[in-house]
Amino acid sequence: MSYEQDYIVDEYELEPESWEELEPEEKTAFIAAIIRQGEDLSEADSSLDELERLADTAGIAVLGRYTQKRQQPERSTFFGKGFLSELSQKMYQAGADLLIVNEELSPMQGRNIEKTYQIKVIDRTEVILAIFHDHARTGEAKLQVRLAELQYQLPRLRKLWGHFDKERGSARSAGGTATRGMGEKQIEIDKRLIREQISKINRGINAITRHKQTQRKQREKSRKICLVGYTNAGKSTLFNHLTDAGVLVEDRLFATLDSTSRQFKLSTGNPVVLSDTVGFISNLPHHLVASFRATLMEATDADLLLHLVDVSDPRHEYYIEQVNEVLSQIGAAEIPQILVLNKSDRVDPRLLALYERVYSDAVLISAVTGQNTSQLLEKIETTLLGNALLKLRLPYAKTSLVSQLHDLGVIHQEDYREDGIYLEVTLSSADRYLVQDYIVD
């Protein structure tokens, strides 16, 4: 690792205020969403299911869930006034600490809800940021999460110092001219400090990015494969199965925040580098997409993407769309990908037969049991290396080539006859030129 990267990461982490481990605290909440005209009710319900799981991952117990049908959110309070008044009373009766909204609130909407209805409110983005904060372990992940937090907080700074002003923004000096209150001055100081921190963290992330670019140059001879997919699709489990890496595997959202890379060899002997990445999620906050550019670089730099999907989840088709949308955002949409339908051991065989027809180019596997992972490896070799099964007849003068083919490919049959050496071999397109003149039907 470069000296510059070490210096910037360590310098930031040594500051006491830069990173605090959040103490586990039992909280309770109501979750709420708007259902717009024409929106599918089952999809809206599934989205709230996901928000409830996010809340659970963040250590928040959901006591109730509510929806309001309206064409567009209320500009000042997101929900309608009557809905919020009723919700405030129900939260008080249930003893709920928070209201979690299933979309990102504007700073004004959040302030107005809290001030007018005495409801402590957070949005979906804030829950995801809290989860990322709790799960960040390495210096790189902490820098990336902290950057996202600061970018989210900057436009939402509350005038905590307004109690110094009797009349905010209207205090006047003895000479009759308007003066800025203490609150306004403090907000400007806070914003300046946050911008300085953002600039500092960006320098650290840029150093990490340069270091990763250097690493990539050092392994240019190896093809690069990247695991992508919705959070909790089983990417780390598959990564461990293929590489014996032993990375953390947990049945929870965003268990993996850091990209991990390992080299392994395909059956042809070709070395490849496999990278595990952070999971995607619908409406992934743009702050996080931008902050995790160093981690997501693994996907944009790959020769092949393994798009892992939890096929046992009824919403898997929606998740596929969401992941492809994020891949487009980061400039990885054109990279070849293999759709990998994971957790097939949890699905009824009749339903699996249907999925095989619907997703004819996909590979159905179970990363836990290892089922069909050999088929996946064959598909990787075919897609990545252009591997093909070739039938050959070599003259005995080319016996040395047979030995070479054992190193470069996979020999399935080898038969020495009077008129030559007959072989069936799986060989990459890059090595096909060696046997082009000896291919037989």
SULMOCOR-V449076 format. One record per backbone hydrogen bond with DSSP energy under -0.5 kcal/mol. NH is the residue of the N-H (numbers start at 0). CO is the residue of the C=O. If there is no record, write none. Layout:
NH,CO / NH,CO
//
This chain:
5,1 / 6,2 / 7,3 / 8,4 / 9,5 / 10,6 / 11,7 / 12,8 / 13,9 / 14,11 / 17,14 / 18,14 / 18,15 / 26,58 / 28,60 / 29,97 / 30,63 / 31,99 / 32,65 / 34,67 / 35,33 / 38,35 / 43,39 / 44,40 / 45,41 / 46,42 / 47,43 / 48,44 / 49,45 / 50,46 / 51,47 / 52,48 / 53,49 / 54,50 / 55,51 / 56,52 / 57,53 / 58,55 / 59,54 / 60,26 / 61,59 / 62,28 / 62,60 / 63,28 / 65,30 / 67,32 / 69,34 / 69,67 / 73,77 / 77,73 / 78,76 / 83,79 / 84,80 / 85,81 / 86,82 / 87,83 / 88,84 / 89,85 / 90,86 / 91,87 / 92,88 / 93,89 / 94,90 / 95,90 / 96,27 / 97,27 / 98,119 / 99,29 / 100,98 / 100,121 / 101,31 / 104,102 / 109,105 / 110,106 / 111,107 / 112,108 / 113,109 / 114,110 / 115,111 / 116,112 / 117,113 / 118,112 / 120,118 / 121,98 / 123,100 / 123,102 / 126,122 / 127,123 / 128,124 / 129,125 / 130,126 / 131,127 / 132,128 / 133,129 / 134,130 / 135,131 / 141,137 / 142,138 / 143,139 / 144,140 / 145,141 / 146,142 / 147,143 / 148,144 / 149,145 / 150,146 / 151,147 / 152,148 / 153,149 / 154,150 / 155,152 / 156,153 / 159,157 / 161,158 / 163,160 / 164,161 / 165,163 / 169,166 / 170,166 / 172,176 / 175,172 / 178,170 / 184,180 / 185,181 / 186,182 / 187,183 / 188,184 / 189,185 / 190,186 / 191,187 / 192,188 / 193,189 / 194,190 / 195,191 / 196,192 / 197,193 / 198,194 / 199,195 / 200,196 / 201,197 / 202,198 / 203,199 / 204,200 / 205,201 / 206,202 / 207,203 / 208,204 / 209,205 / 210,206 / 211,207 / 212,208 / 213,209 / 214,210 / 215,211 / 216,212 / 217,213 / 218,214 / 218,215 / 219,216 / 221,218 / 222,270 / 224,272 / 225,303 / 226,274 / 227,225 / 227,305 / 229,307 / 230,279 / 232,229 / 237,233 / 238,234 / 239,235 / 240,236 / 241,237 / 242,238 / 243,239 / 251,249 / 254,251 / 256,254 / 259,275 / 261,273 / 263,271 / 265,269 / 268,265 / 271,263 / 272,222 / 273,261 / 273,271 / 274,224 / 275,259 / 276,226 / 278,255 / 279,228 / 283,280 / 287,284 / 288,284 / 289,285 / 290,286 / 291,287 / 292,289 / 293,290 / 295,291 / 296,292 / 297,294 / 298,295 / 299,295 / 300,296 / 301,298 / 302,223 / 303,223 / 304,335 / 305,225 / 306,304 / 306,337 / 307,227 / 307,305 / 308,339 / 310,308 / 310,341 / 312,309 / 315,312 / 317,314 / 318,314 / 319,315 / 320,316 / 321,317 / 322,318 / 323,319 / 324,320 / 325,321 / 326,322 / 327,323 / 328,324 / 329,325 / 330,327 / 331,326 / 332,326 / 334,331 / 337,304 / 339,306 / 339,337 / 340,338 / 340,362 / 341,308 / 341,339 / 343,364 / 345,342 / 346,343 / 350,347 / 351,347 / 352,348 / 353,349 / 354,350 / 355,351 / 356,352 / 356,353 / 357,353 / 358,354 / 359,356 / 359,357 / 361,358 / 362,338 / 364,340 / 364,362 / 365,370 / 369,365 / 370,365 / 372,369 / 375,371 / 376,372 / 377,373 / 378,374 / 379,375 / 380,376 / 381,377 / 382,378 / 383,379 / 384,380 / 385,381 / 386,380 / 387,426 / 389,387 / 389,424 / 391,389 / 391,422 / 392,437 / 393,420 / 397,394 / 398,395 / 400,397 / 401,397 / 401,398 / 402,398 / 403,399 / 404,400 / 405,401 / 406,402 / 407,403 / 408,404 / 409,425 / 410,408 / 411,409 / 411,423 / 412,423 / 414,421 / 416,414 / 416,419 / 419,416 / 420,393 / 421,414 / 421,419 / 422,391 / 423,412 / 424,389 / 425,409 / 426,387 / 426,424 / 428,384 / 429,384 / 430,427 / 431,427 / 431,428 / 433,430 / 434,431 / 435,431 / 437,434 / 438,435 / 439,390
//
